[in-house]
Amino acid sequence: MGEQPMEFRWQVHLARQQPERLPVLVLVLVGVPILGAWLMGHWIFGVIALWMLWSATADFLLPIRYEADAEGIRQRGWSPRVMRWERVKRVVWSEQGVLLSPFAHPTRLNAYRGIFVWYGDQREQVEALIRTYCAHALAENAPKSKRKRKRATAQTSTSSSSSARSIK
């Protein structure tokens, strides 16, 4: 752990990394509110449409800043999030980033409770950081869910009772 800095910061700007998506997004951000205001007959509907679209796309348009230290990782931007290292139960690697989930098994709540960490141009450093601080979540013998433990004990007890019957 001596090679890892106590605090690591980096920034990711998705619009700069994927500039081919920007013209379509700007067209939608301008066109849909105008169309909505015109079709609904009042400007407030255009403002509502603009706010909804901006909220959905702001993390793409604005830079996302990350700060990691011994306590956890913080995402700063339009939708800030914080994840303490001890809360990470599962790590899902992808080509563009890594999902840190507080759930041991896949669930739909990952989008709301987990944090997706974009690599940006710091892939090696981010991967090393996650491997260092999330070693407990990367272990192969991760704890099973209650349902799987219950199912495993039920299968064990039925197999032992059936073998006991066959012995008699």
TAVEN-V46063 format. One record per pair of residues at least 4 apart in sequence whose C-alpha atoms are under 8 Angstrom apart, sorted by the first residue. I is the first residue (numbers start at 0). J is the second residue. If there is no record, write none. Layout:
BEGIN
I/J + I/J
END
This chain:
BEGIN
0/131 + 3/128 + 5/68 + 5/69 + 6/66 + 6/67 + 6/68 + 6/69 + 7/66 + 7/67 + 7/68 + 8/64 + 8/65 + 8/66 + 8/67 + 9/64 + 9/65 + 9/66 + 9/121 + 10/62 + 10/63 + 10/64 + 10/65 + 10/119 + 11/62 + 11/63 + 11/64 + 11/117 + 11/118 + 11/119 + 11/120 + 12/16 + 12/59 + 12/60 + 12/61 + 12/62 + 12/63 + 12/119 + 13/17 + 13/58 + 13/59 + 13/60 + 13/61 + 13/62 + 14/18 + 14/20 + 14/21 + 14/59 + 14/60 + 14/61 + 17/21 + 18/22 + 20/24 + 21/25 + 22/26 + 23/27 + 24/28 + 25/29 + 26/30 + 27/31 + 28/32 + 28/49 + 28/52 + 28/53 + 29/33 + 29/49 + 30/34 + 31/35 + 31/45 + 31/48 + 31/49 + 32/36 + 32/44 + 32/45 + 32/46 + 32/47 + 32/48 + 32/49 + 33/37 + 33/45 + 34/38 + 34/45 + 35/39 + 35/44 + 35/45 + 35/48 + 36/40 + 36/41 + 36/42 + 36/43 + 36/44 + 36/45 + 36/46 + 37/41 + 37/42 + 39/44 + 41/45 + 42/46 + 43/47 + 44/48 + 45/49 + 46/50 + 47/51 + 48/52 + 49/53 + 50/54 + 51/55 + 52/56 + 53/57 + 54/77 + 56/60 + 57/61 + 57/77 + 58/62 + 58/63 + 58/76 + 58/77 + 58/78 + 61/76 + 61/77 + 62/76 + 63/74 + 63/75 + 63/76 + 63/77 + 64/74 + 64/75 + 64/76 + 65/72 + 65/73 + 65/74 + 65/75 + 66/72 + 66/73 + 66/74 + 67/71 + 67/72 + 67/73 + 68/72 + 69/84 + 69/132 + 70/83 + 70/84 + 71/81 + 71/82 + 71/83 + 71/84 + 72/81 + 72/82 + 72/83 + 72/84 + 73/79 + 73/80 + 73/81 + 73/82 + 74/78 + 74/79 + 74/80 + 74/81 + 74/116 + 75/79 + 75/80 + 80/114 + 81/114 + 82/86 + 82/87 + 82/99 + 82/113 + 82/114 + 83/87 + 84/132 + 84/133 + 85/133 + 86/100 + 86/101 + 87/99 + 87/100 + 87/101 + 87/102 + 87/133 + 87/136 + 88/99 + 88/100 + 88/101 + 88/102 + 88/103 + 88/135 + 88/136 + 89/99 + 89/100 + 89/101 + 89/102 + 89/103 + 89/104 + 89/136 + 89/137 + 90/97 + 90/98 + 90/99 + 90/100 + 90/133 + 90/136 + 90/137 + 91/97 + 91/98 + 91/99 + 91/100 + 92/96 + 92/97 + 92/98 + 93/97 + 93/98 + 95/117 + 95/118 + 95/119 + 96/115 + 96/116 + 96/117 + 96/118 + 96/122 + 97/115 + 97/116 + 97/117 + 97/118 + 98/113 + 98/114 + 98/115 + 98/116 + 99/113 + 99/114 + 99/115 + 99/116 + 100/109 + 100/112 + 100/113 + 100/114 + 101/109 + 101/112 + 101/113 + 102/106 + 102/109 + 103/141 + 103/142 + 103/143 + 103/144 + 104/144 + 105/109 + 108/112 + 108/113 + 109/113 + 109/114 + 110/114 + 118/122 + 118/125 + 121/125 + 122/126 + 123/127 + 124/128 + 125/129 + 126/130 + 127/131 + 128/132 + 129/133 + 129/134 + 130/134 + 130/137 + 133/137 + 134/138 + 136/141 + 137/141 + 143/147 + 143/148 + 144/148 + 145/149 + 146/150 + 147/151 + 148/152 + 149/153 + 150/154 + 151/155 + 152/156 + 153/157 + 154/158 + 155/159 + 156/160 + 157/161 + 158/162 + 159/163 + 160/164 + 161/165 + 162/166 + 163/167
END
